[in-house]
Amino acid sequence: MTDTAARTTAPAPPTAEAARAPIKGKIGALIALVVLACLFLLPVYIMVMAGLKPPAQADATHMWELPKEIDFSGMREAWARLSPNFRNSLVIVLPATVVASIIGALNGFVFAKLPFRGANVLFAVMLLGMFIPYQVILIPMVRFLQSIGLYGNLSGLILVHIIYGIPITTLIFRNYYAGIPGEIMEAGQVDGVSNFKIFTHLMVPLSLPGFVVCGIFQVTNIWNDFLFGITVVPNPTEQPITVALNNLSGNFSVQWNTVMSGALLAAIPTALIYILLGRFFVRGMTAGSVK
Amino acid sequence: MSTTTTAAPPPVAKPKPPRRGVFQAEFWRRHGFAFAVLVPSLIVIAIFVYGFIGYSIRVSMSQWQGLLPNLAPRDPLYQTYVDLFNNPRWQADLRNVFVFTFFFLALSVLVGLMLALLVHNALAGAPIFRTIFLFPYSLSFIVTGVVWRWIFTPSAGANLLLQAVGIDPGPKWITDPRVVGDVSTALEAIIPGGDFIQVKLGIPLALLPIVIAASWQLAGFAMATLLAALGTLPDELKEAASLDGAGTWRYHWHIVLPWLRPAIVVILVILGHVSLKSFDLVYAMSGQGPGFATDVPGIFVFEQTFRALRFNLGAAASMIMFLLVAAVIVPYLYRSLVREERS
């Protein structure tokens, strides 16, 4: 008691002036934050506004203007061109995310809760797979997919995303299960329950947040992928939306309001996930930095 | 590479003496599940990561150019690598990726640090600001590239704003072919055989808009990582500092910054390897650029392999990319995982 009293009174006499100085600084910092936030949102403003402008206004010279009228012709045109690719991306993302997450949960459980000698070395060997530049495996990957008849179609792309998703999903679940108290494991082991049952009966029911974090991370990664999409699928109607958007923007006969509407379409799913589930999104993101 | 592919779970590699026969059953009871779960994943990783890298090494030493696979070795085996490093486009790519990485890391870390400190100490609205600054991270590099390409088109976007404040004509941004601060002539005089450098070794101006776009997208990652570290800064440190009469600047310099150093290292490693791998953003925003001013190894590999069908050259370039990334990532993984296990 006396200690806290001493502490609160010691650097005591906070004169009105001294108290006001940090407040002034804080207001200045707040203004700086508002300015920076506006700067950060400028490209988003450009994208959304250009997407909603009539074609005549959606050119370079009127770039910063607000739309004179809201016009959905660019949006309609972009949807007409990109909707098959939007669907492709959905078809790729959902199974690849589910399967990779299940594999990651099993692996992560073993690495976090069933330790054995050399586990961390094996884990590091596995983890390197998520950092490699995928350019280094493209040639054998394409040959492999050709040899099993999956080159050029969505199943091949799904398979590739599952395989190269294993390291990151394992990492996310390893970190997630490491945060679950060891007593739960010990209780199961004392009762002589098999590790498989411990996983399915004790761990899985506790894993919902882990699956949400992992799922969000995988959905975002796979939706935003470009390199696998452009190498595995040469046929434009089978390509994911990122590849189609890049083709659209490289096509000089397409109006800017259409291109920006296309960018908006490609951005909406991951942006929505981010806005609605931001807390989990950040957890998945920081999981990517290993510890 | 061979040691890593054969590194199956170690317990099996050492069969125990027969008198501990009980061990067998005991081993499977304890480790059977771990074994059944991990072995399939490890085999898949061994093949699709390490085996495939091995195959790419082989392709890089082969004569394979054109549609039909030809794995006959070149003589000498490393000849494609010699060709690669004598290729002016590849020389430009290496220059570009190093210049890009340097500026991108500097800008992202500085902006991230500034944002983190501002948001951490914000009078109000911290969650909203954090959400806004991290938002670009959720987007695809292609979306970012398409939007920023328009902003940095000389006849549009950024230059319209500059005109409004009297700067006309504005910079040529992604269409600027100039390379400033060329040191190649100076180097040729010093390094024996330095005349094999066929590009200007300086800063390609067209890269700077891409640095800005990339930092826009990833400074939020730096901010979020630093905010997490700031959240664990003990209050006692701040109190001790204020008791010592340390001002805001001294407090940040002597206490906050050292506290953030591990987080900054993580950011440098993660963003550094992203930068060395960069492909999508540059591909969508400017492609090769004027005179390969914005070309990067990622684009080189893709185009040499899948457009020009020079498979051996593309594979050799991808190996150099891999080695660059491995030089950053392997020490990082070693420090955070392997050394931790030993201690």
Interface residues (C-beta under 8 A of the other chain):
Chain A: R7 A10 P11 G25 K26 I27 A29 L30 A32 L33 L36 A37 F40 L41 P43 V44 I46 M47 A50 A60 T61 M63 W64 I103 L106 N107 F109 V110 L114 F116 R117 G118 A119 N120 V121 L122 F123 A124 V125 M126 L127 L128 G129 F131 I132 P133 Q135 V136 I137 L138 I139 P140 M141 R143 F144 I163 Y164 I166 P167 T170 S194 N195 F196 F199 T220 W223 N224 F226 L227 I230 T231 T242 V243 L245 N246 S249 W256 V259 M260 G262 A263 A266 A267 T270 A271 I273 Y274 I275 G278 F281 V282 M285 T286 G288 S289 V290 K291
Chain B: T4 A7 P9 P10 P11 H31 G32 F33 A34 V37 L38 S41 L42 V44 I45 F48 V49 G51 F52 I53 Y55 S56 V59 P69 L115 L118 V119 N121 A122 L123 A124 G125 F129 T131 I132 F133 L134 F135 P136 Y137 S138 L139 S140 F141 I142 V143 T144 G145 V146 V147 W148 R149 W150 I151 T153 S155 A156 G157 L160 L161 W216 F221 A224 T225 A228 E239 S242 L243 T248 V266 V269 I270 H273 L276 K277 F279 D280 Y283 A284 P297 G298 V301 F302 T305 F306 F311 G314 A315 A317 S318 M319 M321 F322 V325 A326 I329 V330 Y332 L333 Y334 S336 L337 V338 E340 E341
